[in-house]
Amino acid sequence: MSSLKLAVRYTVFAIAATLINLLTQELSLSFYQGAFALIIAMFAGTATGLVTKYVLDKLYIFKHVSSSPRDAIKNFSGYTLTGILTTVLFWLSELGFDAFFGTDSARIIGAILGLASGYVIKYQLDKRFVFTPRDIA
């Protein structure tokens, strides 16, 4: 697969995972607005975005086929671990925009900027540490 095609595919998947993340957050916030509502919504959004992006990346970016259930767990665990750094970036961006500007629109812009930056970093981490070079198309 050409570098351009890979970049476009990765970008489309990042946008899809971002939308799922943000929609999950909004759904969560519509049901619960009590103490720590935004943090709970961010956890829920992160979980749905993580699973979505993992499946898409595994199948269509890195074309990884797990050799066993143990390999699948190891692979998902590695993917999740590389996501910790990028999740911190995303959360700090979203919370920072929320605290500084105090509007839902600003919070969402912060989330989008944080997720976009995180996905650029995450691709490099996943390519080096999660999916072996033989898995990359």
N, CA, C and O of each residue as an XYZ file, in Angstrom:
548
protein
N       0.852     -1.165      0.000
C       0.000      0.000      0.000
C       0.903      1.234      0.000
O       1.894      1.291      0.727
N       0.549      2.208     -0.817
C       1.365      3.414     -0.906
C       1.282      4.208      0.393
O       0.329      4.068      1.160
N       2.288      5.042      0.628
C       2.316      5.867      1.834
C       1.122      6.824      1.875
O       0.542      7.055      2.936
N       0.765      7.371      0.729
C      -0.366      8.298      0.674
C      -1.667      7.576      1.011
O      -2.477      8.081      1.789
N      -1.868      6.400      0.430
C      -3.082      5.633      0.703
C      -3.153      5.246      2.180
O      -4.219      5.310      2.791
N      -2.021      4.847      2.748
C      -1.967      4.499      4.159
C      -2.299      5.712      5.028
O      -3.060      5.596      5.988
N      -1.737      6.863      4.701
C      -1.992      8.089      5.472
C      -3.462      8.497      5.400
O      -4.049      8.901      6.404
N      -4.046      8.391      4.224
C      -5.463      8.744      4.070
C      -6.331      7.776      4.875
O      -7.245      8.200      5.582
N      -6.048      6.498      4.769
C      -6.817      5.490      5.497
C      -6.698      5.715      7.012
O      -7.694      5.674      7.734
N      -5.476      5.952      7.476
C      -5.254      6.182      8.905
C      -6.010      7.426      9.372
O      -6.595      7.428     10.455
N      -5.997      8.474      8.563
C      -6.698      9.714      8.900
C      -8.206      9.496      8.985
O      -8.856      9.983      9.910
N      -8.749      8.777      8.037
C     -10.188      8.482      8.050
C     -10.551      7.687      9.306
O     -11.567      7.968      9.941
N      -9.737      6.708      9.665
C     -10.001      5.911     10.854
C      -9.864      6.754     12.118
O     -10.634      6.585     13.064
N      -8.892      7.658     12.139
C      -8.722      8.547     13.294
C      -9.940      9.455     13.451
O     -10.398      9.699     14.568
N     -10.454      9.947     12.344
C     -11.659     10.789     12.393
C     -12.848      9.980     12.896
O     -13.627     10.466     13.716
N     -12.991      8.753     12.411
C     -14.099      7.901     12.854
C     -14.005      7.625     14.355
O     -15.002      7.730     15.069
N     -12.812      7.274     14.834
C     -12.637      6.999     16.260
C     -12.865      8.252     17.095
O     -13.410      8.175     18.196
N     -12.450      9.405     16.577
C     -12.668     10.674     17.276
C     -14.161     10.958     17.405
O     -14.636     11.345     18.472
N     -14.896     10.762     16.315
C     -16.342     10.991     16.355
C     -17.032     10.041     17.338
O     -17.921     10.452     18.084
N     -16.627      8.794     17.335
C     -17.207      7.826     18.268
C     -16.882      8.220     19.706
O     -17.742      8.144     20.584
N     -15.656      8.636     19.942
C     -15.241      9.092     21.268
C     -16.109     10.266     21.724
O     -16.671     10.246     22.819
N     -16.210     11.281     20.876
C     -16.950     12.489     21.252
C     -18.450     12.228     21.384
O     -19.095     12.782     22.274
N     -19.002     11.403     20.522
C     -20.425     11.059     20.635
C     -20.705     10.274     21.921
O     -21.738     10.472     22.562
N     -19.793      9.397     22.289
C     -19.946      8.659     23.539
C     -19.892      9.615     24.724
O     -20.659      9.479     25.677
N     -18.983     10.581     24.660
C     -18.907     11.571     25.733
C     -20.220     12.348     25.848
O     -20.759     12.522     26.941
N     -20.718     12.807     24.717
C     -21.965     13.589     24.744
C     -23.137     12.755     25.246
O     -23.986     13.254     25.986
N     -23.184     11.500     24.851
C     -24.233     10.598     25.331
C     -24.130     10.427     26.846
O     -25.131     10.489     27.559
N     -22.914     10.212     27.320
C     -22.691     10.069     28.753
C     -23.116     11.332     29.501
O     -23.778     11.251     30.536
N     -22.736     12.495     28.978
C     -23.090     13.767     29.619
C     -24.595     14.032     29.583
O     -25.128     14.732     30.445
N     -25.268     13.475     28.594
C     -26.723     13.675     28.538
C     -27.446     12.839     29.595
O     -28.554     13.179     30.009
N     -26.815     11.742     30.031
C     -27.415     10.887     31.054
C     -27.011     11.280     32.466
O     -27.786     11.128     33.410
N     -25.797     11.784     32.603
C     -25.289     12.092     33.946
C     -24.557     13.415     33.934
O     -23.650     13.626     33.128
N     -24.953     14.310     34.834
C     -24.317     15.625     34.921
C     -23.873     15.943     36.342
O     -23.668     17.110     36.678
N     -23.724     14.941     37.167
C     -23.322     15.128     38.549
C     -21.818     15.270     38.704
O     -21.111     15.666     37.778
N     -21.352     14.940     39.889
C     -19.925     15.043     40.210
C     -19.084     14.215     39.234
O     -19.396     13.061     38.941
N     -18.034     14.822     38.752
C     -17.071     14.170     37.858
C     -17.688     13.706     36.543
O     -17.184     12.772     35.920
N     -18.762     14.341     36.120
C     -19.448     13.929     34.889
C     -18.525     13.967     33.678
O     -18.536     13.046     32.861
N     -17.723     15.028     33.555
C     -16.836     15.122     32.391
C     -15.771     14.031     32.424
O     -15.453     13.447     31.388
N     -15.225     13.755     33.581
C     -14.201     12.700     33.685
C     -14.798     11.340     33.325
O     -14.181     10.561     32.598
N     -15.983     11.059     33.825
C     -16.663      9.792     33.498
C     -16.927      9.717     31.998
O     -16.718      8.674     31.379
N     -17.386     10.820     31.417
C     -17.642     10.860     29.973
C     -16.353     10.645     29.182
O     -16.355      9.954     28.163
N     -15.257     11.236     29.649
C     -13.975     11.075     28.955
C     -13.494      9.624     29.021
O     -12.958      9.108     28.040
N     -13.679      8.964     30.159
C     -13.329      7.545     30.261
C     -14.158      6.717     29.284
O     -13.622      5.864     28.578
N     -15.451      6.966     29.246
C     -16.333      6.208     28.345
C     -15.941      6.450     26.890
O     -15.851      5.506     26.105
N     -15.710      7.704     26.530
C     -15.311      8.033     25.161
C     -13.981      7.412     24.792
O     -13.806      6.911     23.682
N     -13.048      7.446     25.722
C     -11.733      6.853     25.472
C     -11.854      5.351     25.230
O     -11.201      4.809     24.339
N     -12.681      4.688     26.015
C     -12.853      3.236     25.851
C     -13.435      2.891     24.484
O     -12.929      2.001     23.800
N     -14.494      3.591     24.084
C     -15.105      3.278     22.786
C     -14.180      3.660     21.627
O     -14.095      2.945     20.629
N     -13.495      4.785     21.770
C     -12.557      5.196     20.725
C     -11.382      4.235     20.605
O     -10.933      3.928     19.501
N     -10.885      3.761     21.750
C      -9.760      2.829     21.761
C     -10.102      1.538     21.027
O      -9.351      1.086     20.162
N     -11.232      0.954     21.375
C     -11.620     -0.320     20.754
C     -11.855     -0.136     19.255
O     -11.415     -0.956     18.449
N     -12.539      0.925     18.889
C     -12.794      1.203     17.469
C     -11.488      1.338     16.699
O     -11.298      0.704     15.661
N     -10.594      2.166     17.217
C      -9.333      2.437     16.509
C      -8.456      1.196     16.475
O      -7.782      0.949     15.475
N      -8.450      0.414     17.542
C      -7.659     -0.810     17.559
C      -8.092     -1.765     16.455
O      -7.262     -2.274     15.702
N      -9.383     -2.001     16.363
C      -9.890     -2.939     15.354
C      -9.538     -2.443     13.948
O      -9.066     -3.217     13.115
N      -9.766     -1.166     13.690
C      -9.464     -0.614     12.366
C      -7.969     -0.658     12.059
O      -7.572     -1.057     10.964
N      -7.145     -0.253     13.016
C      -5.692     -0.273     12.799
C      -5.177     -1.698     12.595
O      -4.392     -1.966     11.686
N      -5.628     -2.590     13.446
C      -5.163     -3.977     13.370
C      -5.483     -4.590     12.008
O      -4.628     -5.211     11.375
N      -6.726     -4.405     11.571
C      -7.162     -5.058     10.338
C      -6.716     -4.339      9.066
O      -6.311     -4.986      8.099
N      -6.787     -3.007      9.058
C      -6.632     -2.281      7.803
C      -5.367     -1.433      7.682
O      -4.999     -1.037      6.576
N      -4.700     -1.151      8.790
C      -3.453     -0.383      8.710
C      -2.262     -1.326      8.796
O      -1.387     -1.319      7.930
N      -2.237     -2.137      9.848
C      -1.102     -3.024     10.069
C      -1.338     -4.445      9.568
O      -0.402     -5.240      9.485
N      -2.583     -4.762      9.234
C      -2.951     -6.085      8.714
C      -2.387     -7.215      9.588
O      -1.825     -8.195      9.099
N      -2.562     -7.034     10.875
C      -2.055     -8.001     11.848
C      -3.071     -9.126     12.042
O      -4.263     -8.878     12.218
N      -2.588    -10.342     12.008
C      -3.422    -11.512     12.279
C      -2.850    -12.177     13.530
O      -1.698    -12.612     13.541
N      -3.653    -12.249     14.566
C      -3.201    -12.875     15.804
C      -3.059    -14.373     15.595
O      -3.905    -15.015     14.973
N      -1.977    -14.914     16.125
C      -1.716    -16.345     15.956
C      -2.403    -17.187     17.025
O      -2.521    -18.403     16.880
N      -2.858    -16.538     18.105
C      -3.518    -17.259     19.196
C      -4.265    -16.241     20.054
O      -4.053    -15.036     19.921
N      -5.134    -16.726     20.929
C      -5.795    -15.799     21.855
C      -4.771    -15.040     22.719
O      -4.946    -13.857     23.009
N      -3.725    -15.726     23.114
C      -2.663    -15.081     23.909
C      -2.010    -13.950     23.112
O      -1.757    -12.874     23.653
N      -1.739    -14.190     21.841
C      -1.162    -13.161     20.973
C      -2.116    -11.976     20.832
O      -1.683    -10.824     20.829
N      -3.408    -12.256     20.715
C      -4.401    -11.191     20.586
C      -4.438    -10.328     21.849
O      -4.519     -9.103     21.762
N      -4.380    -10.960     23.010
C      -4.379    -10.215     24.275
C      -3.101     -9.396     24.411
O      -3.133     -8.235     24.819
N      -1.985    -10.012     24.065
C      -0.694     -9.302     24.120
C      -0.716     -8.095     23.184
O      -0.247     -7.016     23.544
N      -1.256     -8.281     21.997
C      -1.315     -7.209     21.011
C      -2.207     -6.063     21.490
O      -1.819     -4.898     21.412
N      -3.398     -6.393     21.983
C      -4.311     -5.358     22.476
C      -3.727     -4.653     23.697
O      -3.879     -3.441     23.847
N      -3.062     -5.407     24.566
C      -2.424     -4.805     25.743
C      -1.338     -3.820     25.334
O      -1.247     -2.723     25.886
N      -0.522     -4.210     24.372
C       0.515     -3.303     23.870
C      -0.078     -2.058     23.246
O       0.422     -0.951     23.448
N      -1.148     -2.242     22.487
C      -1.837     -1.113     21.848
C      -2.380     -0.162     22.912
O      -2.286      1.058     22.779
N      -2.948     -0.739     23.965
C      -3.497      0.070     25.055
C      -2.383      0.814     25.787
O      -2.537      1.988     26.122
N      -1.272      0.144     26.034
C      -0.150      0.795     26.725
C       0.408      1.972     25.923
O       0.720      3.015     26.498
N       0.536      1.820     24.618
C       1.040      2.950     23.827
C       0.031      4.094     23.824
O       0.379      5.247     23.569
N      -1.220      3.754     24.112
C      -2.249      4.784     24.158
C      -2.254      5.610     25.432
O      -2.907      6.653     25.480
N      -1.548      5.177     26.462
C      -1.549      5.924     27.723
C      -0.971      7.324     27.528
O      -1.583      8.310     27.938
N       0.185      7.415     26.914
C       0.802      8.725     26.672
C      -0.097      9.609     25.825
O      -0.291     10.784     26.135
N      -0.641      9.052     24.768
C      -1.477      9.854     23.877
C      -2.811     10.219     24.531
O      -3.380     11.270     24.236
N      -3.303      9.364     25.407
C      -4.536      9.680     26.129
C      -4.303     10.833     27.100
O      -5.158     11.707     27.241
N      -3.167     10.840     27.761
C      -2.840     11.955     28.656
C      -2.816     13.266     27.862
O      -3.345     14.279     28.321
N      -2.212     13.249     26.687
C      -2.176     14.437     25.827
C      -3.595     14.880     25.461
O      -3.924     16.063     25.545
N      -4.412     13.940     25.064
C      -5.799     14.230     24.686
C      -6.579     14.799     25.866
O      -7.260     15.815     25.732
N      -6.480     14.141     27.024
C      -7.234     14.598     28.188
C      -6.781     15.981     28.653
O      -7.611     16.830     28.980
N      -5.475     16.207     28.684
C      -4.971     17.525     29.095
C      -5.450     18.613     28.148
O      -5.800     19.712     28.579
N      -5.464     18.310     26.880
C      -5.937     19.278     25.893
C      -7.419     19.574     26.093
O      -7.826     20.735     26.120
N      -8.222     18.529     26.233
C      -9.657     18.730     26.415
C      -9.962     19.469     27.718
O     -10.734     20.428     27.730
N      -9.355     19.018     28.806
C      -9.597     19.666     30.096
C      -9.047     21.092     30.131
O      -9.641     21.982     30.740
N      -7.908     21.298     29.472
C      -7.324     22.635     29.416
C      -8.213     23.621     28.678
O      -8.435     24.736     29.149
N      -8.720     23.216     27.532
C      -9.625     24.084     26.775
C     -10.909     24.331     27.555
O     -11.455     25.434     27.531
N     -11.390     23.296     28.249
C     -12.598     23.448     29.048
C     -12.369     24.447     30.186
O     -13.203     25.318     30.432
N     -11.236     24.316     30.873
C     -10.949     25.209     32.002
C     -10.675     26.638     31.541
O     -11.124     27.593     32.174
N      -9.943     26.784     30.449
C      -9.550     28.116     29.995
C     -10.703     28.883     29.360
O     -10.904     30.063     29.648
N     -11.464     28.206     28.492
C     -12.525     28.888     27.753
C     -13.909     28.698     28.379
O     -14.777     29.562     28.254
N     -14.108     27.563     29.053
C     -15.357     27.333     29.769
C     -16.589     27.093     28.921
O     -17.709     27.301     29.387
N     -16.401     26.656     27.678
C     -17.564     26.364     26.835
C     -17.453     24.939     26.285
O     -16.359     24.389     26.156
N     -18.606     24.360     25.966
C     -18.598     23.025     25.368
C     -17.875     23.015     24.032
O     -17.155     22.066     23.720
N     -18.063     24.064     23.244
C     -17.400     24.130     21.933
C     -15.887     24.119     22.085
O     -15.187     23.406     21.366
N     -15.387     24.916     23.026
C     -13.937     24.953     23.252
C     -13.432     23.601     23.748
O     -12.374     23.138     23.324
N     -14.181     22.971     24.639
C     -13.795     21.653     25.146
C     -13.683     20.654     24.004
O     -12.735     19.871     23.951
N     -14.647     20.678     23.092
C     -14.630     19.751     21.958
C     -13.458     20.058     21.033
O     -12.811     19.136     20.537
N     -13.177     21.321     20.797
C     -12.012     21.692     19.976
C     -10.733     21.188     20.640
O      -9.853     20.651     19.969
N     -10.633     21.360     21.952
C      -9.472     20.845     22.678
C      -9.343     19.339     22.543
O      -8.244     18.811     22.373
N     -10.475     18.653     22.620
C     -10.460     17.196     22.465
C      -9.992     16.806     21.067
O      -9.172     15.900     20.917
N     -10.502     17.474     20.063
C     -10.117     17.156     18.679
C      -8.630     17.406     18.463
O      -7.948     16.583     17.852
N      -8.120     18.529     18.955
C      -6.691     18.828     18.811
C      -5.834     17.813     19.557
O      -4.800     17.374     19.053
N      -6.267     17.443     20.756
C      -5.528     16.456     21.532
C      -5.539     15.080     20.892
O      -4.517     14.394     20.851
N      -6.692     14.685     20.396
C      -6.787     13.377     19.728
C      -5.977     13.358     18.437
O      -5.284     12.379     18.159
N      -6.053     14.419     17.652
C      -5.301     14.463     16.393
C      -3.799     14.376     16.657
O      -3.094     13.616     15.994
N      -3.316     15.144     17.614
C      -1.888     15.093     17.964
C      -1.519     13.705     18.477
O      -0.479     13.151     18.121
N      -2.382     13.162     19.312
C      -2.122     11.840     19.864
C      -2.062     10.755     18.810
O      -1.231      9.852     18.896
N      -2.931     10.832     17.816
C      -2.933      9.803     16.771
C      -1.669      9.850     15.913
O      -1.201      8.810     15.449
N      -1.121     11.024     15.699
C       0.141     11.132     14.949
C       1.252     10.410     15.717
O       2.033      9.654     15.138
N       1.308     10.653     17.011
C       2.315      9.996     17.855
C       2.033      8.505     17.967
O       2.949      7.686     17.898
N       0.762      8.154     18.142
C       0.373      6.756     18.353
C       0.745      5.873     17.164
O       1.167      4.732     17.349
N       0.594      6.382     15.970
C       0.960      5.575     14.803
C       2.429      5.154     14.893
O       2.765      3.990     14.673
N       3.298      6.114     15.219
C       4.729      5.805     15.312
C       5.012      4.800     16.437
O       5.816      3.884     16.262
N       4.365      4.969     17.570
C       4.549      4.029     18.679
C       4.057      2.637     18.309
O       4.732      1.643     18.579
N       2.889      2.565     17.695
C       2.328      1.260     17.322
C       3.179      0.567     16.275
O       3.384     -0.645     16.331
N       3.670      1.339     15.323
C       4.507      0.767     14.266
C       5.798      0.182     14.840
O       6.285     -0.847     14.373
N       6.338      0.842     15.845
C       7.615      0.401     16.421
C       7.468     -0.661     17.512
O       8.302     -1.561     17.620
N       6.400     -0.557     18.328
C       6.341     -1.379     19.531
C       5.194     -2.384     19.592
O       5.271     -3.346     20.357
N       4.136     -2.192     18.811
C       2.981     -3.069     18.932
C       2.899     -4.046     17.762
O       2.805     -5.257     17.960
N       2.937     -3.520     16.567
C       2.825     -4.352     15.374
C       4.217     -4.514     14.772
O       4.910     -3.534     14.499
N       4.607     -5.751     14.575
C       5.955     -6.009     14.056
C       6.048     -5.566     12.600
O       5.034     -5.489     11.906
N       7.268     -5.273     12.137
C       7.417     -4.829     10.749
C       6.810     -5.775      9.712
O       6.374     -5.322      8.654
N       6.776     -7.060      9.992
C       6.197     -8.008      9.041
C       4.695     -7.814      8.900
O       4.095     -8.270      7.926
N       4.066     -7.117      9.902
C       2.623     -6.912      9.867
C       2.215     -5.684      9.065
O       1.042     -5.521      8.730
N       3.164     -4.833      8.761
C       2.835     -3.573      8.092
C       2.765     -3.804      6.587
O       3.698     -4.323      5.976
N       1.638     -3.407      6.007
C       1.433     -3.608      4.562
C       2.250     -2.634      3.757
O       2.203     -2.657      2.527
